[in-house]
Amino acid sequence: MGRIIAIANQKGGVGKTTTAINLAACLAEAGKKILLIDCDPQGNATSGLGIDKDHLENSIYEVLLDECGIRQAMQAVDGVENLTVLPSNVNLAGAEVELLEVEDKEYILSNTVDYIRDDYDYILIDCPPSLNILTVNAMTTADSVLVPIQCEYYALEGISQLIHTVELVQERLNPDLTIDGVVFTMYDARTNLSADVVASVRENLNTKVYNTIIPRNVRLAEAPSHGLPIHLYDSRSSGAESYRNLAREVIERRDI
């Protein structure tokens, strides 16, 4: 049975989608069969893997509204064997209103993903940077939540809000949900602040922290504009090596 990981942080700009794209691609490179679900109306995970989000015949929006089956909306990623995407675009922004009267609306994605879960080793869900029905659906579907944290001053404040959200979902909707761990992103070795944030979070946070730290890297920032994951855009960059290390950690944790 595939393991489902929601990649979430209520703060924007923390490297959430970058982590979703590149962790998915590096897990696929390691031979794992991966589905990446883009649950963000911005559709950045979709376009970041070279899929034209403005001309989708079907997307997660149609799936949630039961206008098509999940397999009809999924697309393979060119050049990345073992990686499939359930794409998204701006239409998804209207889903919250349209699902308002739907019974058990918090479980729509979970019920849909159940049909294809056994086809994949890992299913990653890129969540929007807010707490809404889309994020709740991701968390009721997931086994665990992976939290990217930018190495900056307000990191602890953001993570405490997210932990509270996860606890609410555990209590009311998905008692099996756990926090998979925290991943530090945009680490700048030249500044004391990055090192201080890492030390502070490790000291104060009562949850797992991945050993891999994702550096601030120009090639990582450039890759989405070319529609490529980092391991294809610049295989030898520090960003590519870091996400390969993170993929290895994710696999090792599952095997423990």
C-alpha positions, 0 to 999 in steps of 0.5 A: 500500500502506498504511503501518502505524505502531505507537504504542508505549511500555512506560511507561504514562501517556505519552499513547499512546492519546491520540496513537493516537486523535487522530493517526488522526482528524486523518489522516482529517480530512486526507482519508486513509483510516485504520484504527486497531487497538486492541491494548490490552485496556483498550480505551481507543482503542475507547471514546475514539472512542465505541464501546461496548467492553462490547457488541462482537459481534466484536473483535480478540480474535475475529480473533486467535483466528480466530473471525471475519474482520477485516472482520467486526470493524471498525467505522466511527466516527460523525462521522469520515469515513475512519476505521475501528476494529478494537475491543478490550475486556478479553477480549483480556487472555486472548489471550496464554495462548490463543495460547501453543501457536499456531504462528507466534503472533508473526505472527497480526496481520500475516497478518490485516492483509495482507488489508486493507492496500491498503484504507488509506493508514495503519493505526495500532496502539495497543499495550498499555503492556507487552512481551507477545505483543500488542506483538510482534504489533503490531511484526511487523505494522508498518513503523515505531514512533512513540513518545510520550514524556511530558515528565518526568524518567524519559522517557529511561529509558523510551525506551531500553527501547523502543529495545532492544525494537525492536532485538530485534524487528528482529533476530529477527522483522521486519528492516524495522521502523524507529523512525518518530520520537519525539513529546513529549506533555504539554508544560507551557510553564510549567515548566523541566522540560518544556523540559529533557526535550525538550532532553535527549532531542534531544541524547542520542537517536539517532533522529528527533524530531517538531517537533510537541510536544503540550501538556498540555491540559484539552480533550484530557483531557476528549475521551475521556469524551465518546467524541470525538477532539479535533478534534470535541470542541474544534476550536480547542483547542491539542490539536486544532491540535497533532495536526493539525500532527503529522498533517501531519508524518506525511504529509510524512515519507511523501512525502519 
